[in-house]
Amino acid sequence: MGEINDLRALIEAIPPRTQAAKLRPLMPAIELRLQSGVHLREIVDALNSSPALGAEMKFATLKSYLQRHRARQRAGGPERVLATSDAAHALRPTPPAVAAPIAVTPALLRKMRNEPIDLEHYMEIGKSLAKKREP
């Protein structure tokens, strides 16, 4: 068991190589600064003043990273974070089960053709989708 912990410590000691990996933990702080009125250009300049990134950050690059971060937040997707000793043992969530496809037969098509259309049901679906799209 000690060997596994030693290997885990070695892996956790490897620093992130890409700009995206280095910025990922900073995204919440960047979002807060943007909400408080700081311009994105100022954040790019501050990041470029530090040698920690290893290369010059372009405005478009940070904007792209920020858009991806926001999309993950809206989708409720998993955030990539560095694993701590507690989080390393956490189980990954299982993907939702996909329903088996329905076999489309001539009898099913006749049945669907003869059923009345429930417009109220489709209106409710449209309303629920519109609510999800609003920021």
Long-range contacts (C-beta under 8 A, 24 or more apart in sequence): 8-88, 12-82, 12-83, 19-53, 19-54, 19-55, 19-57, 19-61, 19-65, 20-65, 21-80, 22-52, 22-53, 22-54, 23-47, 23-53, 23-62, 23-65, 24-69, 24-79, 24-80, 24-81, 25-81, 25-82, 27-65, 27-66, 27-69, 30-66, 31-66, 31-69, 34-66, 40-66, 74-135
